[in-house]
Amino acid sequence: MNSFKKIALGLVAAMTLGTIVATPASANTLTLTVSTNVGGSGTAAAPYTLKVPFDNVVSDTTTVGSQEALTLALSNLTLNVPVTVSGVGNVKFTTAVGSAVSTTSGVSSLTFTPLATTATVYAYTTSTSASAITVSVVGTSQTVYLKGIAGDAFFLTGTVPATGHIGGKVTATLNVTDIFGNPVAATITGTAINASVAAASADALVVGKYTADITLPATAGTSAVNFTIPNPTDVPTLATEATSVTAVVTATDLAAALAAMTAAKNAADTALAAEKAASAKALADAKVVSDKALADALAKAAADAATAKAAADADKAAAVKAESDKAAAAAKAAADALAAKDAEIAKLKADNAAALAAIKKAFNDLAKKWNAKNPKAKVTLVK
């Protein structure tokens, strides 16, 4: 709001210099002069370059390479013809610079009606990507390009593998950005407890990306690793720096784990074979008992029926029939018991098959990890 008040006051003062003359649109003119203490030439191929306001203060300085605001000096303006300064990208505009102007002070488009033939507008950016700046009046316009130079390293982020093989290496991936998230180069220091960390290596193609190898101990256990960048100047009004990445890596003995899993699989195979043999014997024994019970019942029923048929006494025949019915019921009960035993044996087979499949899967998963780490000593997967 203060910036716009300053523009308004300047334009009102300019009105006292002479009488306003209406000028046809076709005669509107515009000259754009850019401060010379910045890098680049302002073209799309070579944008003007200036530092991002990393301290959240948009300052203006005459020191080449330190300026944070691009001075847009407008001249040959036509009185009372609106001028628009707009940007495409991250660029913002303000009418003042200094300690009272922060990165949230600017606007992406600014339109004013000049009461004088000159005006000054400042442009700044928080991004290292190029932005287009266009100054226009009716009938003419000029465009220049601007991009920022990243500020100090402010944020360190990264990923570290959680596990690795004893005596082997894992690689940490790290990224460094300035306070606005722009990638920036930095010095990364790595330390470790129960491990060793190699110097971080910068990516040849991606600015701010680094990798660092971590050599794990020769025995199983955990290692603590830490990566840091130098502490930047604190900017509490904008963000809190994050200059450290800490992680714990567990070193495991894949060979020992594979051997243990192999032993477990062998034991499971032996137990499964014994279970299958026991199930087969139980089925055979149950069938023998069932067959004998059925044969005995049928024989007794036939004998009882013959006795009943031969008996002349009706009462005796009725008693024999009752005994025969009882024997038939016993035979049916034996048959039902056999069917229940068959169902129990079928469930036992299914449970054994599922247990064997789980053991095979666990063995194959571990074998794959072993094979990935030891391509010359691969273990054959179990089918």
Secondary structure, 3 states (H helix, E strand, C coil): CHHHHHHHHHHHHHHHHCCCCCCCHHHCCCEEEECCCCECCCCCCCCEEEECCCCCCCCCCCCCCCCCCEEEEEECCCCCCCEEEEEECCCEEECCCCCCCCCCCCECEEEECCCCCCEEEEEECCCCCCEEEEEEECCEEEEEEEEEECCCCCEEEEECCCEEECCCEEEEEEEEECCCCCECCCCCEEEEECCEECCCEECCCCCCEEEEEEECCCCCEEEEEEEECCCCCCECCCECCECEEEEEEEEECHHHHHHHHHHHHHHHHHHHHHHHHHHHHHHHHHHHHHHHHHHHHHHHHHHHHHHHHHCCCHHHHHHHHHHHHHHHHHHHHHHHHHHHHHHHHHHHHHHHHHHHHHHHHHHHHHHHHHHHHCHHHCCCCCC
